[in-house]
């Protein structure tokens, strides 16, 4: 049996668990920044799931202008931990840091993209119905969607701003990520 036989499934499990927790931390930062309802069941889960480690980091990394720096620091540390595991043969701190930062930026943009897609699909399937997840999706997408909704008013009952927002997010990814990867 090869030495790496168990390492691939183990890396998959570690990547999945840490990636899911980073996703929850991203949501925590976005929901806190947008002032989402903390009594929402989904928000309550996110707060409880992230409360313990963030309480330890809060004295060092405070919240500034609604941005939870302790959550961002924890995301970066967790992502760097994944980077160190993935790049075990090449342990260059600068490369791991840039890779981690690039992955986090990509993940944050992806959260916006998937949230906008979800709100659009939900608006087609069940418009106007209240659901705690839907209200949070609208809160998460608000910082990205508001400028586009101001620029592009609904035409004939059709809101084209999500299409333009998704296109803009893809362009931002294409312009921002390659130069960061080039720093490695």
N, C-alpha and C positions, 0 to 999 in steps of 0.2 A: 504494500500500500504506500503511495507516494506521500511525502511529508506535507504537501499542500492540500491533501485530500479533504481534510476537515477545515482548513483555513478559509476556503471560498464560501462554504455555507455559513461559517461563523462570521465572516466579514459581511455577508448579506444581512444577517440578523442584526449585527451591530449598526450597519449603515441604515437599515430600516428603522430601528428604534431611535437612534440619535437623530436621524432625519425627521422623523415624526415629531420629536420633541422640539427640534429647531423650528419646524412648521408652527407648532403651538406657540413658541416664543415670538415668532414673526406676527402671528395673529394678536398676541398680547400687546405688542408694541403698536400695531395698527389700530386696534380697538381702543387702547388708552389714548393714542394721539387724536383719534376722531371723537373721543368722548362718548363711546358707545355705552349703552345701558348695562351697568355692572350687575343688575338683578336678572338679566336675561339668563336662562339656564345654560346656554352655551358659554356666555361670558363668565359665569360663575365657575364652570368647569375649568376654563382656561386659567382663571385667576388661581384657583385651588391647585391646579397641576404645576403652576410655576412659582407659587408663593414662597416655598421653603428656600430654594437656592437664591432667589432674587432678594430675599430678606437679608441674606448674608452679604450680598454684593452691594446692596443699596447704600451703605455708608461710604463706600469707595466710589461708586458710580451712581450719582443721583439722577432724578428725573429733571430734565431741563426743557422748558418750552413744550411740555407734553410728551417729550421723547424719553422713554425709559432707557437710560444708558446702561443700567445694570443688565437688562434683558439683551441689549445689543452686545455687551461684553460677553455674556454667557453664550450667546449664539456663536460669536467668533471663537471662543475657547473650545466649544464643542466641535465646531467645524474644523478647527485646527487639530483637534484630537483625531478626527476622521482622516485628515490629511497626513498626519504622522503615521497612522496605521497603514494608509494606502501607499505612502511613499517610504516604506521602511528601509529600503536600500539607499535612498538618497535623503538624508536628514538635513536639509538646508532650511533654516528657520524662515528666511526671506521668501523662498519658494512656497513653503507651506502657508505662510501668512497671506501672500498674494493670491494663491489658489483658494484659500478659505474665504477671503474677502470677495473674490470674483464669484465663487459659488453662492455666497450669501446674497449678493446683489442680484444674481440670476434667480435665486429662489424668491426674493421679494417681488421682483417683476413678474415671476410666474404666479405668485399668489394673486396679484392684481389681474393678470390675464385670465386665470381660471375663475376668479370671483366674478369678473365681468361676463364671461361666458355663462356661468351659472345663473346670474341675474337675468340675462337675456332669455335663456331657455325657460326659466321659471315664469317669466312674464308672458311667454307664449302659452305655456301649459296651464297655469293657474294664476292669472293676473288678479291683483287686489286681495288675495287671500293672505291672512296674517300667519306667519310662522316665525319663531324666534331665529331660525337660521337665516331666513330671507332678510329679516331686518338687519342682522349683523353683516350679511353680504353687501347690503346697500351702504352700510356704514363704512365697511372696508374699502369699497370702491369709490366712495365719495371724494377723497382727495384727487383722484385721477379723473373721475367723470365730470365733476363740476365745471372745470374750465372748458371742456369740450361741449357740455350742455349749454353753456353761455354762448359759445361760438356758433353752434349748430342747433337752432331751434327745431322742435318736432315739425315735420312736414306731412300734412295730411294724416295725422295720427301716428306717423311712423318716426321713431327716434333713431336717427342715424349716428348719433354721437358715440355709441359703443363701438361701432365699426371703426370710426376714426381713432378712438382711444386705443383699441387693440392694435391698429396699424402703427400708431405712435409708439406704443410700448415695444413692439417688435423692432422698430427702427432704433429706439434707445438701446435695446439689447445688442443690436448689430453694431452700433457705434461705440458703445461703452465697454463691452466685454473683450473684444479682440485686443485693444491696447493694454488692458490689464493683464491678459494672458501673455502678451509680449514682454511684460516686465519680468516674467519668470525666466 
